[in-house]
Amino acid sequence: MRTTDKGLQEAIKRQPRYKLPSNFSYRMMQKIQEENILREKRQEKRMFILFLIFAILSGGSCIGLFIWKYGAAFISYWQTCKEILPDSHTLLFYLPTFCALCLLFFFNRWLHKKMHKTL
């Protein structure tokens, strides 16, 4: 034997020996496992909350930067659009017609599918 082998054997002999107590059972292992699962779930919940806070703060800062940088141009563009577009009464007048056209479009597609299935 070499000296390193003897040193390893002596180190192994000096290690404390751990023996499980006689009342250690399967239920205790289950409780330990359940506790680990709960700890992992808590950690995942914390990470989700941190991610949500990060997303809200970064989104808010992006919106704030946009307003700070382009706020005046956006307001002037909005005023121009309000002058060009028709008022809300005109839009509400054409709303039923627009809805009817959309419904007719979907009904037409449905009929075409039905006709092609039967042929």
C-alpha positions in Angstrom: 0.0 0.0 0.0 1.0 3.5 -0.7 1.1 6.2 1.9 -1.8 8.1 0.3 -4.0 5.0 0.6 -3.1 4.8 4.3 -3.9 8.4 4.8 -7.3 8.1 3.1 -8.1 5.0 5.1 -7.2 6.9 8.4 -9.3 9.9 7.3 -12.3 7.6 6.6 -11.9 5.9 10.0 -11.8 9.3 11.8 -15.1 10.4 10.1 -18.1 10.3 12.5 -20.5 7.5 11.6 -24.0 8.5 11.2 -26.7 6.0 11.9 -30.4 6.6 11.6 -32.4 6.3 14.8 -34.7 3.3 15.1 -37.8 5.5 14.9 -36.8 7.0 11.6 -39.5 5.9 9.2 -41.0 6.3 5.8 -43.4 8.9 7.1 -40.5 11.0 8.3 -39.0 10.8 4.8 -42.3 11.9 3.3 -42.5 14.9 5.7 -39.0 15.9 4.7 -39.9 15.6 1.0 -43.1 17.6 1.5 -41.2 20.3 3.3 -38.7 20.5 0.4 -41.5 20.7 -2.1 -43.2 23.5 -0.1 -39.8 25.3 0.1 -39.4 25.1 -3.7 -42.9 26.4 -4.3 -42.3 29.3 -2.0 -39.1 30.0 -3.9 -40.9 29.8 -7.3 -43.6 32.2 -6.0 -40.9 34.7 -4.8 -39.2 34.5 -8.2 -42.5 35.0 -10.0 -43.3 38.1 -7.9 -39.9 39.5 -8.5 -40.3 38.9 -12.2 -43.7 40.6 -12.2 -42.3 43.6 -10.3 -39.4 43.8 -12.8 -41.7 43.6 -15.8 -44.0 46.3 -14.3 -41.1 48.6 -13.5 -39.4 48.1 -16.8 -42.6 48.6 -18.8 -43.4 51.7 -16.7 -40.0 53.1 -17.3 -40.3 52.5 -21.1 -43.7 54.3 -21.1 -42.2 57.1 -19.1 -39.2 57.4 -21.4 -41.6 57.4 -24.4 -43.7 60.2 -22.9 -40.7 62.2 -21.9 -39.0 61.9 -25.3 -42.0 61.9 -27.7 -44.8 63.4 -25.6 -45.1 66.7 -27.4 -45.0 65.1 -30.9 -47.6 62.5 -29.8 -50.0 65.2 -28.5 -49.7 67.2 -31.7 -50.3 64.1 -33.8 -53.3 63.3 -31.6 -54.8 66.8 -32.2 -54.3 66.5 -35.9 -56.1 63.1 -36.0 -59.0 64.5 -34.0 -59.4 67.3 -36.6 -59.3 64.9 -39.5 -61.4 62.0 -38.3 -65.2 62.4 -38.2 -67.0 62.9 -34.9 -68.4 60.1 -32.8 -72.0 60.6 -33.9 -71.0 59.9 -37.5 -69.1 56.8 -36.5 -72.0 55.5 -34.4 -74.3 56.0 -37.4 -72.2 53.6 -39.5 -71.6 51.1 -36.7 -74.7 48.9 -37.4 -73.8 48.7 -41.1 -70.2 47.7 -40.3 -71.4 45.0 -37.9 -73.9 43.7 -40.5 -71.2 43.5 -43.1 -68.9 41.6 -40.8 -71.6 39.1 -39.9 -72.5 38.6 -43.6 -68.8 38.0 -44.4 -68.5 35.2 -41.7 -71.9 33.8 -42.8 -70.7 33.7 -46.4 -67.5 31.8 -45.3 -69.5 29.3 -43.3 -71.8 28.6 -46.3 -68.8 28.1 -48.6 -67.3 25.6 -46.2 -70.6 23.8 -45.9 -71.1 23.7 -49.7 -67.5 22.4 -50.3 -68.0 19.6 -47.7 -71.1 18.3 -49.4 -69.7 18.3 -52.9 
